[in-house]
Amino acid sequence: MYMKLRDGKSKVLTLSYDDGVVQDIRLIEIMNKHGLKGTFNINTGLYLQEEVERDKLWGYLKLSEAKELYTNSGNEVAVHGLTHQFMDRIRTEEVFHEILEDRKNIEREYGIIARGMAYPYGVYNNELIDCLKRCGIVYARTTKSAEDFEFPNDWLQLHPTCHHKNDKLMDLAKHFVEDQIKYEAQNWMFYLWGHSFEFDIDNNWNVIEEFAQYVGGRDDIWYATNIEIYDYIMAYNNLIVNVEQTRIYNPSVIDVWFVKDGQTYCVGGGKTLIL
């Protein structure tokens, strides 16, 4: 008995972009065009003031702009620290303040329960991980490119596949899209991360446009936010199964797919499946 992803698929793709900047507007337009989904990690203490007039498309979003952009967009809003501090260098009480205030603001402003995070500057240590657990954070993305499609063993040390500036980006994308899953037990996750302002700085919006066009709109890929992937895997892990694997109870509200003896099954949320 092995896990399959939503709708019995074996591949999932997600994006993660940081800071809550104006360039996210264009990025989300590209994502929507090609059916991609992802997570935007924002610093709620750094919104541009509402009374400030922009002279160009640059910098942090205003709160009103952020709420219009992210709310009901299909994307996740997650924690990135209230003011983007080096959390391995500040006092423990400041760490709690940075995380909890950012989480509280996100929950109030976007009407959600915020449980995910990306580490500011990619730095973390064991003490910070312990703080995250105590703050109700269930996953946290690093900046270390794994250049593979593995799911994390530790969701509080979630290493992405690669940054969008990685020289291997399209090679990895082609491997992910074109190569077949060899074993029933295999599932692949492509996790792309970055900052959307980098596309302006580097004048290379074509990179994300080419990537999105290539990987998007495929029937064999599940396009998901970070928290959707986490919640799905937790739902599978929490299945209650008898010894003979003939009675499977799903205590979650999420439908879960698995494969057994070469056949794919779905057990609905709150349902018991008898084989």
C-alpha positions in Angstrom: 0.0 0.0 0.0 1.6 3.2 -1.2 0.6 6.9 -1.2 -0.5 8.5 -4.4 -1.2 12.2 -4.7 -4.5 14.0 -5.4 -6.6 12.2 -8.1 -4.1 9.4 -8.1 -1.3 11.4 -9.6 2.4 10.9 -8.9 3.7 14.4 -9.5 3.0 17.7 -7.7 4.4 21.1 -8.5 4.5 24.2 -6.3 6.1 27.6 -6.1 7.2 29.8 -3.2 8.0 33.5 -3.5 9.1 35.8 -0.8 8.6 39.3 0.7 5.2 40.5 -0.7 6.4 42.8 -3.4 4.7 44.5 -6.3 6.2 42.1 -8.9 4.0 39.4 -7.4 1.2 41.0 -9.4 2.8 40.0 -12.7 4.0 36.7 -11.3 0.5 35.7 -10.3 -0.8 36.7 -13.7 1.7 34.2 -15.3 0.8 31.5 -12.8 -2.9 31.9 -13.4 -2.4 31.8 -17.2 -0.7 28.4 -16.9 -2.6 26.9 -14.0 0.2 27.1 -11.4 -0.3 27.5 -7.7 2.0 28.4 -4.9 2.8 30.2 -1.6 3.7 33.9 -1.0 5.7 34.5 2.2 5.2 38.0 3.3 6.5 40.4 6.0 3.4 42.2 7.3 5.5 44.8 9.2 7.0 46.1 5.9 3.9 47.0 3.8 4.3 50.3 1.9 2.4 53.0 3.6 -1.0 53.7 1.9 -0.3 57.4 1.5 2.9 56.9 -0.3 2.7 57.3 -4.1 4.7 55.0 -6.3 6.8 56.5 -9.1 7.4 53.0 -10.5 6.5 49.3 -10.2 8.9 48.5 -7.4 9.1 47.6 -3.7 6.7 46.2 -1.1 3.0 46.1 -1.6 0.6 48.3 0.3 -1.8 46.4 2.6 -4.7 47.2 0.3 -2.8 46.0 -2.7 -1.7 42.8 -1.0 -5.2 42.0 0.2 -6.6 42.5 -3.3 -3.9 40.4 -4.9 -3.6 37.4 -2.5 -7.1 37.0 -1.1 -9.1 34.3 -2.9 -6.3 34.0 -5.4 -6.0 30.3 -4.9 -2.5 30.8 -3.5 -1.3 30.5 0.1 -0.1 33.4 2.2 2.5 32.3 4.7 4.8 33.7 7.4 8.2 35.3 6.6 8.8 37.2 9.8 7.3 40.5 10.7 10.3 42.6 9.6 12.5 40.0 7.9 15.2 39.6 10.6 18.1 37.2 10.8 16.3 34.9 13.2 19.4 33.0 14.2 20.9 36.2 15.6 18.1 37.8 17.6 16.9 37.0 21.1 14.4 34.2 21.6 11.6 36.6 22.7 12.2 38.6 19.5 11.9 35.5 17.4 8.5 34.7 19.0 7.5 38.3 18.3 8.6 38.2 14.6 6.7 34.9 14.0 3.6 35.4 16.0 2.9 39.0 15.0 3.4 38.1 11.3 1.2 35.1 11.7 -1.5 37.1 13.6 -1.5 39.8 11.0 -1.8 37.4 8.1 -4.7 35.5 9.7 -6.5 38.7 10.4 -5.9 40.4 7.1 -6.5 37.4 4.8 -9.0 35.4 6.8 -7.0 32.2 7.0 -5.1 30.1 9.5 -1.4 30.6 8.7 0.8 27.5 9.4 3.6 27.8 6.9 6.8 29.8 6.7 9.9 30.6 4.7 13.1 31.4 6.7 14.2 35.0 6.1 17.6 34.9 4.5 17.4 31.1 4.6 19.0 31.0 8.0 17.8 28.7 10.8 19.0 26.5 13.7 17.6 24.0 16.2 16.5 26.7 18.6 14.5 28.5 15.9 12.9 25.2 14.7 11.8 24.6 18.3 10.3 28.1 18.4 8.4 27.5 15.1 6.8 24.3 16.6 5.7 26.3 19.6 4.2 29.0 17.3 2.1 26.5 15.4 4.2 26.5 12.2 4.1 23.1 10.6 6.5 23.6 7.7 9.3 26.0 6.8 11.2 26.4 3.5 14.9 26.9 3.4 16.9 28.4 0.5 19.0 25.3 0.0 18.4 23.8 -3.5 18.1 20.1 -3.4 18.0 19.7 -7.2 15.7 16.7 -6.8 12.0 15.9 -6.4 12.0 14.3 -3.0 9.5 15.1 -0.2 11.1 16.3 3.0 11.8 14.0 6.0 11.5 17.1 8.2 8.9 19.6 7.1 10.6 22.3 9.2 13.7 21.9 7.0 11.9 21.9 3.6 14.5 22.2 0.9 13.2 23.3 -2.5 14.1 21.8 -5.8 15.8 25.0 -7.0 15.7 28.7 -7.4 14.5 30.1 -10.7 18.0 31.3 -11.4 19.5 27.8 -11.2 21.3 26.9 -14.4 19.6 23.5 -14.3 16.1 24.8 -14.1 14.8 23.7 -17.4 16.8 20.4 -17.3 15.1 19.6 -14.0 11.7 20.7 -15.4 12.1 18.4 -18.5 13.2 15.5 -16.3 10.2 16.1 -14.0 7.7 16.4 -16.9 9.0 13.8 -19.4 10.4 11.0 -17.3 8.1 8.3 -16.1 7.6 7.2 -12.5 9.2 3.8 -12.3 7.7 2.4 -9.1 4.3 2.4 -7.4 5.9 3.8 -4.3 7.4 6.9 -6.0 5.9 10.4 -6.0 7.7 13.5 -7.2 7.5 17.1 -6.0 9.0 20.0 -8.0 9.4 23.0 -5.7 10.5 26.3 -7.3 11.3 29.4 -5.2 12.6 32.9 -5.5 11.8 36.6 -5.2 9.7 38.1 -8.0 11.6 41.4 -7.9 14.6 39.5 -9.2 12.9 39.2 -12.6 13.0 43.0 -12.9 16.5 43.3 -11.5 17.8 40.6 -13.9 15.5 41.6 -16.8 14.5 37.9 -17.2 10.8 37.5 -16.9 11.2 35.1 -19.8 12.6 32.6 -17.4 9.5 32.1 -15.4 7.2 32.5 -18.5 9.1 29.7 -20.3 9.0 27.5 -17.2 5.3 28.1 -16.5 4.4 27.5 -20.1 6.4 24.2 -20.2 5.2 22.7 -16.9 1.7 24.1 -16.7 -1.6 22.7 -17.9 -0.7 19.0 -17.7 -3.1 16.3 -16.7 -0.6 14.2 -14.8 0.6 17.0 -12.5 -1.1 18.3 -9.4 -0.6 22.1 -9.0 -0.8 22.9 -5.3 0.2 25.4 -2.6 2.8 24.4 0.0 0.2 23.8 2.8 -2.0 21.8 0.5 0.8 19.3 -0.1 1.6 19.2 3.6 -2.0 18.6 4.6 -2.4 15.9 2.0 0.6 14.0 3.1 -0.4 14.3 6.8 -3.9 13.0 5.8 -2.3 9.9 4.2 0.0 9.3 7.1 -3.0 9.4 9.5 -5.0 6.8 7.7 -6.1 4.0 10.0 -5.6 0.6 8.5 -6.3 -2.9 9.7 -3.6 -5.6 9.6 -4.7 -7.2 6.4 -5.0 -3.8 4.7 -8.6 -4.5 3.7 -10.3 -1.8 5.8 -9.0 1.8 5.5 -10.5 4.6 7.6 -9.7 8.2 6.7 -10.3 10.4 9.8 -9.4 13.6 7.9 -11.7 15.8 5.7 -9.3 15.3 2.7 -9.8 12.6 0.1 -6.7 10.4 -0.1 -5.5 8.2 -2.9 -3.2 5.1 -2.6 -2.2 2.2 -4.7 -2.3 -1.4 -3.6 -1.5 -4.5 -5.7 -1.3 -2.3 -8.9 -4.7 -0.7 -8.4 -5.4 2.8 -7.4 -8.0 3.6 -4.7 -9.5 6.7 -3.1 -10.8 6.8 0.4 -12.9 9.9 1.0 -12.6 12.2 4.0 -14.3 10.7 7.0 -15.0 7.5 5.1 -14.1 3.9 5.5 -13.0 1.9 2.4 -13.4 -1.9 2.5 -11.3 -3.8 -0.1 
